[in-house]
Amino acid sequence: MYTGNAFISQQFTMDFKYKIICAILLWVFAVIMIHIYAPADTEDVPVISKKERKKRKNFSYVIVTIMLIVGCLVKNNIISNMILIGVLLQTISITRFAYKLTNNKYGYEEYLKSENAVVN
């Protein structure tokens, strides 16, 4: 993911208007994925507190928005591309597909399952 991002970023140039369009589409995709999956935790480090989960989710919205704005404003095309592609990869990494691919489980969901098993 890391070296691939750098390699891909060197391979193409986008005009500013296409960069804005990509950033807007990425922002919509990221907001939807954050709403569904964030915060992305694991069994080893679950985020249990609802207050902490909400705080991290809101922080994720802010960070992705700032990263996409910076990605559009940076003049260096390679760095700009790296930021935009990085946001895409980070967003994909919180999805169920990525968790299955890496053989991880969502910590909060596992915690809820174990709580329900104890109650029953």
trRosetta pair geometry for C-beta under 8 A, 3 or more apart (Angstrom, degrees):
i j d omega theta_ij theta_ji phi_ij phi_ji
1 4 5.9 -57 -131 41 17 113
1 5 6.3 26 162 -27 57 107
1 89 5.4 133 -162 -169 112 142
1 93 7.9 36 -127 -72 160 123
2 5 6.0 -53 -155 26 25 111
2 6 7.1 17 152 -10 59 105
3 6 5.7 -54 -152 38 40 110
3 7 6.2 39 151 -20 70 107
4 7 5.6 -56 -144 39 32 111
4 8 6.0 28 159 -16 68 108
5 8 6.1 -57 -143 40 25 106
5 9 6.1 29 157 -25 62 111
5 82 5.7 86 149 -138 105 76
5 85 4.9 165 -143 111 91 125
5 86 5.9 62 -156 -72 150 73
5 89 6.4 -76 -81 -17 122 151
6 9 5.7 -55 -146 33 27 115
6 10 6.9 26 157 -20 60 105
6 78 7.9 35 -155 179 66 107
6 82 6.3 18 -96 -106 57 117
7 10 6.2 -61 -161 30 30 109
7 11 7.0 31 149 -30 63 110
8 11 5.6 -60 -157 23 38 119
8 12 7.7 -18 170 15 68 100
8 81 7.3 -147 112 152 79 122
8 85 6.1 144 89 -121 125 163
9 78 5.0 91 137 -159 108 66
9 79 7.8 79 170 -64 142 14
9 81 3.6 153 -142 101 86 117
9 82 4.4 -5 -92 -62 162 73
9 85 6.0 -127 -71 13 95 140
10 78 5.6 16 -89 -119 64 112
10 81 7.9 -166 -40 74 29 147
12 81 7.1 143 72 -116 81 147
13 77 5.2 -20 -124 -164 84 153
14 18 4.4 -125 -171 90 103 117
14 19 4.8 133 111 -62 124 83
14 22 6.9 -30 -167 -3 166 141
14 77 7.4 157 34 -148 67 103
14 81 7.3 136 9 -86 110 97
15 18 4.9 89 57 11 79 103
15 19 7.0 -140 96 -8 39 90
16 19 5.5 -56 -149 35 32 116
16 20 6.5 35 153 -21 66 102
16 72 7.5 81 -157 -170 77 87
17 20 5.6 -49 -150 32 34 113
17 21 6.6 36 150 -18 64 103
18 21 5.5 -50 -147 37 36 113
18 22 6.2 38 152 -18 66 104
19 22 5.7 -53 -147 38 30 111
19 23 6.2 32 153 -21 64 107
19 71 7.5 -157 -178 132 108 87
19 72 5.3 145 134 -124 112 77
19 80 6.7 -19 -139 157 139 131
19 84 7.2 -126 -152 -64 84 152
20 23 5.6 -54 -145 37 30 113
20 24 6.4 31 155 -20 64 104
20 72 5.8 68 -88 -134 65 134
21 24 5.9 -54 -148 34 30 110
21 25 6.4 26 154 -13 64 107
22 25 5.8 -58 -148 41 30 109
22 26 6.0 31 154 -19 66 110
22 84 6.0 37 125 -167 124 142
23 26 5.6 -54 -143 40 29 113
23 27 6.1 35 154 -26 64 105
23 68 4.5 131 -161 -177 101 105
23 69 7.7 112 -177 -73 143 34
23 71 6.2 168 -102 85 115 115
23 72 5.0 -37 -46 -60 161 116
23 84 6.5 -92 -85 -115 77 111
24 27 5.6 -50 -147 32 30 114
24 28 6.6 30 154 -18 62 102
25 28 5.8 -52 -151 34 32 110
25 29 6.4 30 152 -15 65 108
26 29 5.7 -57 -147 41 32 111
26 30 5.9 31 156 -20 68 110
26 68 6.1 176 90 -111 118 125
26 84 6.4 -156 -36 -160 167 85
26 87 5.6 74 167 106 133 126
26 88 5.9 -84 -129 -73 114 85
26 91 7.5 179 -169 -3 84 154
27 30 5.7 -55 -141 39 28 110
27 31 6.2 29 159 -21 64 106
27 64 6.8 142 -126 137 68 106
27 65 6.7 61 -133 -103 115 65
27 68 5.3 -88 -72 13 100 178
28 31 6.0 -54 -145 34 26 109
28 32 6.6 25 156 -16 61 107
29 32 6.0 -60 -154 37 28 109
29 33 6.3 20 155 -13 66 111
29 88 7.7 23 93 -120 141 75
29 91 6.3 87 122 147 99 157
30 33 5.8 -59 -144 42 31 107
30 34 6.0 32 157 -21 68 107
30 64 4.6 -176 146 -174 145 150
30 68 7.7 -158 22 -48 152 132
30 87 6.3 -47 -78 168 142 105
30 91 4.6 -104 -107 -99 79 137
31 34 5.7 -52 -141 37 28 111
31 35 6.2 33 156 -23 62 106
31 61 6.6 52 -118 -122 83 91
31 64 7.3 -170 -65 92 64 144
32 35 5.7 -55 -150 34 28 113
32 36 6.5 17 155 -11 64 109
33 36 5.8 -59 -145 42 32 105
33 37 5.7 -24 175 26 70 115
33 38 7.5 82 126 -28 68 95
33 91 4.9 105 67 -173 154 96
33 92 7.9 -73 -137 -77 163 31
33 94 6.1 120 157 75 111 112
33 95 6.3 -63 -144 -73 117 90
34 37 6.9 -77 -121 57 19 75
34 38 4.2 -5 -156 -2 66 135
34 57 6.4 132 165 -157 96 78
34 60 4.8 178 -141 119 127 128
34 61 6.0 161 121 -72 158 70
34 64 6.7 -131 -49 -5 143 150
34 91 7.6 -68 -47 -127 81 91
34 94 7.6 49 -94 83 52 157
35 38 7.4 19 -31 31 14 99
35 57 7.7 80 -105 -168 38 121
37 40 5.8 18 146 -78 102 91
37 94 4.5 143 117 140 134 104
37 95 6.1 -115 -59 -96 163 40
37 96 7.5 -144 -102 -39 124 68
38 56 6.7 -150 163 121 98 93
38 57 4.7 133 108 -114 109 76
38 60 4.7 -100 -161 30 159 169
38 94 6.2 1 -75 180 71 157
39 47 5.2 27 77 25 129 161
39 53 5.8 -139 17 -140 106 65
39 56 3.8 4 -66 115 136 136
39 57 6.0 -114 -41 -62 77 67
39 60 6.8 -180 -94 -38 74 134
40 93 7.3 131 126 118 175 80
40 94 3.8 -127 -61 -129 138 95
40 99 7.9 -153 -155 -71 109 112
40 106 7.4 -95 -148 -117 58 89
41 45 5.9 -127 -162 102 93 74
41 46 5.0 97 137 -133 139 41
41 47 4.5 -162 -62 0 146 89
41 106 6.4 74 66 -164 74 65
41 107 3.9 -72 120 35 108 119
41 108 5.8 92 51 -24 128 89
42 45 5.5 47 55 43 88 78
42 46 7.2 -112 81 -69 35 57
42 104 5.3 -70 -124 -164 103 120
42 105 7.1 95 -156 67 62 54
42 106 7.5 -91 -107 -130 32 25
42 107 5.0 51 96 -46 20 107
43 46 6.7 -5 -141 -54 25 98
43 104 7.3 -160 0 -166 92 75
43 105 5.1 46 -48 66 108 102
43 107 5.0 178 -84 -101 24 76
43 110 5.1 2 -107 45 90 165
44 107 7.2 -90 40 -93 37 123
45 107 6.3 -100 83 -68 40 163
46 107 2.8 -160 -93 150 79 118
46 108 5.4 147 -162 -64 103 50
46 110 6.9 -129 -85 61 134 100
46 111 5.0 130 171 -39 165 128
47 52 5.5 -141 -172 112 100 114
47 53 5.2 134 126 -83 118 79
47 56 6.4 -58 -152 13 163 154
47 107 6.7 103 11 81 57 124
47 108 6.0 -32 64 -64 70 110
48 52 7.5 46 63 50 51 129
48 108 6.8 167 -98 -113 42 80
48 111 5.8 -137 -105 174 93 169
49 52 3.8 76 76 10 110 108
49 53 6.6 -173 93 -12 56 82
50 53 5.5 -50 -144 35 34 115
50 54 6.4 34 156 -18 65 104
51 54 6.0 -55 -150 36 29 109
51 55 6.3 30 151 -20 63 109
52 55 5.5 -53 -145 37 32 114
52 56 6.3 30 157 -16 66 106
53 56 6.0 -58 -148 39 27 107
53 57 6.3 29 153 -21 63 107
53 108 7.0 62 -98 -97 134 151
54 57 5.7 -54 -146 35 31 112
54 58 6.3 28 157 -16 65 106
55 58 6.0 -57 -149 38 27 108
55 59 6.3 29 152 -19 63 109
56 59 5.5 -53 -144 38 33 115
56 60 6.4 41 153 -27 64 102
57 60 5.6 -52 -155 28 32 116
57 61 7.0 35 149 -20 62 98
58 61 5.7 -47 -156 28 38 113
58 62 6.8 35 149 -15 65 104
59 62 5.7 -55 -153 37 36 112
59 63 6.2 34 153 -19 69 108
60 63 5.8 -54 -141 38 31 109
60 64 6.2 26 163 -16 66 107
61 64 6.3 -60 -146 38 24 105
61 65 6.4 23 157 -18 61 111
62 65 5.9 -63 -152 37 27 111
62 66 6.3 23 156 -16 66 109
63 66 5.8 -57 -146 39 30 109
63 67 6.1 29 157 -20 66 108
64 67 5.7 -52 -143 37 31 112
64 68 6.4 28 159 -17 64 107
64 87 6.1 108 -144 -147 84 113
64 91 7.4 71 -121 -75 133 107
65 68 6.1 -60 -149 37 27 106
65 69 6.4 27 154 -17 64 107
66 69 5.8 -56 -148 37 31 110
66 70 6.2 28 156 -16 66 108
67 70 5.8 -57 -147 40 29 109
67 71 6.1 36 152 -25 64 108
67 83 5.9 -167 179 -177 87 103
67 86 7.5 -110 179 91 134 109
67 87 5.3 157 116 -81 130 116
68 71 5.3 -48 -143 34 33 118
68 72 6.6 30 157 -17 62 102
68 83 7.8 166 -99 138 32 107
68 84 7.1 71 -124 -108 69 74
68 87 6.0 51 -72 -87 84 171
69 72 6.0 -60 -155 36 30 107
69 73 6.3 15 154 -11 66 115
70 73 5.8 -67 -141 44 31 104
70 74 6.1 41 162 -36 70 101
70 83 6.2 -123 100 -166 95 160
71 74 6.4 -39 -139 16 24 111
71 80 5.4 108 -171 -159 62 66
71 83 3.6 -157 -97 102 97 123
71 84 4.5 131 179 -58 144 77
71 87 6.9 -81 -38 -13 155 130
72 80 7.1 84 -97 -152 16 114
74 79 5.2 -103 151 100 146 109
74 80 4.4 -172 76 -77 106 86
74 83 6.7 122 14 3 143 143
75 80 7.6 -154 73 -45 8 124
76 79 4.2 50 90 21 115 111
76 80 6.2 170 86 -16 57 89
77 80 5.6 -59 -144 39 28 115
77 81 6.2 29 158 -19 65 107
78 81 5.8 -55 -148 37 28 110
78 82 6.4 31 152 -22 63 106
79 82 5.5 -52 -148 34 33 115
79 83 6.6 35 153 -20 64 102
80 83 5.9 -54 -154 32 30 110
80 84 6.6 23 154 -12 65 107
81 84 5.8 -59 -146 41 33 108
81 85 5.9 25 159 -12 69 111
82 85 6.0 -57 -138 44 26 105
82 86 5.8 35 157 -27 62 111
83 86 5.5 -55 -145 35 26 117
83 87 6.6 30 155 -22 61 101
84 87 5.9 -50 -153 29 31 111
84 88 6.8 31 149 -16 62 104
85 88 5.5 -52 -153 36 38 115
85 89 6.3 35 151 -16 69 106
86 89 5.7 -55 -144 40 31 108
86 90 6.1 31 157 -18 66 107
87 90 5.8 -55 -144 39 28 111
87 91 6.2 29 156 -20 63 108
88 91 5.9 -59 -150 36 27 110
88 92 6.4 24 155 -16 64 108
89 92 5.7 -54 -144 38 32 110
89 93 6.3 37 154 -28 64 107
90 93 5.6 -53 -149 29 31 116
90 94 7.4 24 156 -18 60 100
91 94 6.5 -61 -163 27 34 104
91 95 7.8 44 144 -35 61 99
92 95 5.8 -44 -165 6 46 120
92 97 7.6 -49 -175 74 84 114
92 98 5.9 127 142 -56 71 130
93 98 4.8 178 -141 -179 37 165
94 98 6.8 38 18 54 12 138
95 98 5.0 99 59 7 78 99
95 99 7.1 -142 100 -2 43 88
96 99 5.6 -58 -148 40 35 112
96 100 6.2 35 154 -19 69 105
97 100 5.9 -58 -150 37 28 108
97 101 6.2 31 152 -22 64 109
98 101 5.4 -52 -144 36 32 116
98 102 6.2 12 161 -1 66 109
99 102 6.2 -66 -143 49 27 95
99 104 4.6 -95 -154 73 78 93
99 105 6.8 97 173 -98 122 21
99 106 6.6 -23 -134 -49 162 76
100 103 7.3 28 -173 -78 32 37
105 109 6.9 -118 167 72 92 109
105 110 5.2 81 126 -54 126 124
106 109 4.1 63 84 14 110 113
106 110 6.6 172 87 -12 56 86
107 110 5.7 -60 -147 39 31 110
107 111 6.2 34 154 -23 67 106
108 111 5.5 -51 -148 34 32 115
108 112 6.5 33 153 -19 64 103
109 112 5.7 -51 -149 35 33 111
109 113 6.5 36 151 -20 64 103
110 113 5.6 -50 -148 34 34 114
110 114 6.4 30 154 -16 65 105
111 114 5.9 -57 -148 38 30 107
111 115 6.3 32 152 -21 65 107
112 115 5.5 -53 -145 36 32 114
112 116 6.3 32 155 -18 65 105
113 116 5.8 -56 -149 37 29 110
113 117 6.3 31 152 -21 64 106
114 117 5.5 -50 -145 34 34 115
114 118 6.5 36 153 -21 64 103
115 118 5.9 -54 -151 34 31 111
115 119 6.5 29 152 -18 64 107
116 119 5.7 -54 -145 37 33 111
116 120 6.2 23 159 -11 68 108
117 120 6.1 -58 -141 43 28 103
